[in-house]
Amino acid sequence: MKYYSSLIHSLFLCSLLLINTDTTSASSQSIINTLPGYPGTLPFKLETGYIGVGEEDEVQLFYYFIQSETTLQEILSYCGSPGTWLLWVSPALYEIGPLAFDLEGFDGSFPSFTLNPYSWTKIANIIFIDSPVGTGFSYATTSQAYNNSDTKSAQYNSSFLRKWFVESPGICQKSSLHSRRLLWRQNYPHGSSKIAKGNEAGLKPRMSLQGYIVGNAVTDANKGSNEKVPFAHGMGLVPDEYFELAKSSCNGEYVNSDPNNKQCLYALQLVNECISSINEEHIAEPFCNFMSPRSNVSRPGKLLVEDPIDLIFLPKYERTLCRHYNYVTSHIWANDETVREALHIREDAGHTAPEYKPKECFAMIKRWLSLYPL
């Protein structure tokens, strides 16, 4: 059955963990005062750098730390997945960071920034980590170090955290950790467990986990996919008669259905005809080409735009409908040498709610950090 997503599926995968730390060690990281695309001095503190993890620091994880405007709480965001070309651009510049691309004024030249009124840095410090290794600007010094797993990644992230707190001065007592976006993995418990076990083993600095939140978590792919038919029916995408036929003839099994059950196969064919033209990332938006800066990257059910700049010549009406057009700005910006110099990049390595509903997500995280019911 063709894969598609619900509105809920557009939630970013994350894990938020509140921690307490106590450290005053010196830091050797870089403070970024200006960025190409923003006029003048940045109105917030931006720090970038690399932290080495592994037995011989063979994994170099790149990070961006943005200081909060109003609070001393921390959010650690180790988002991404293997092969993600640039982690920071998506959550920081399209979702929860203080800057956003000026999409209205973008004409195909070098993009400029506006301030994001719903930035989570208004209520919390945020650190974005290009993790796992191979994501964004993180890299490894040996080919073997690129062999990754959930267990290794959780260990590296835990080690990164402790090292970063030791090497960064003035990082305050309360922090929250905002974990990675891995669409098919179950890594959040791993990371929390590693931190907790490190505390039990007496590792310093001690981090007192106070809570976490997970969105869009995949716990059972078959069960999750099986619920898509009832969801499509509930959203009015599949008529009652088609759904009732599928429900009765397939006995509630829509993914691994009996290939000899002709009535079930017929019912699923009717269902598929109803949803085949639905955008799998957001059912309320049209299909649009998926852009990637690498011509050898492909995704099921998506078309690849080898030259994303061509999207600039779309009629303006179509641009507003196609969310992927917005990502042209990041392709131009992040591949500019002046940007990489400004961020102090060493070398290049290899569906989200705050983007779609920034106001609502800002209200949610504000209530969560204040310990109010959601």
Secondary structure, 3 states (H helix, E strand, C coil): CCCCCCCHHHCCCCEEEEEECCCCCCCCCEEECCCCCCCCCCCCCEEEEEEEECCCCCEEEEEEEECCCCCCCEEEECCCCCCCCCCCHHHHHHCCCCEEECCCCCCCCCCCEEECCCCHHHCCEEEEECCCCCCCCCEECCCHHHCCCHHHHHHHHHHHHHHHHHHCCCCCCEEEEECCCCCCCCCHHHHHHHHHHHHHCCCCCCCCCCCCCECCCCCCHHHHHHCHHHHHHHCCCCCHHHHHHHHHHHCCCCCCCCCCCHHHHHHHHHHHHHHCCCCCCCCCCCCCCEECCCCCCCCCCCCEECCHHHHHHCCHHHHHHCHHHHHHHHHHHHCCHHHHHHHCCCCCCCCCHHHHCHHHHHHHHHHHHCCCCC
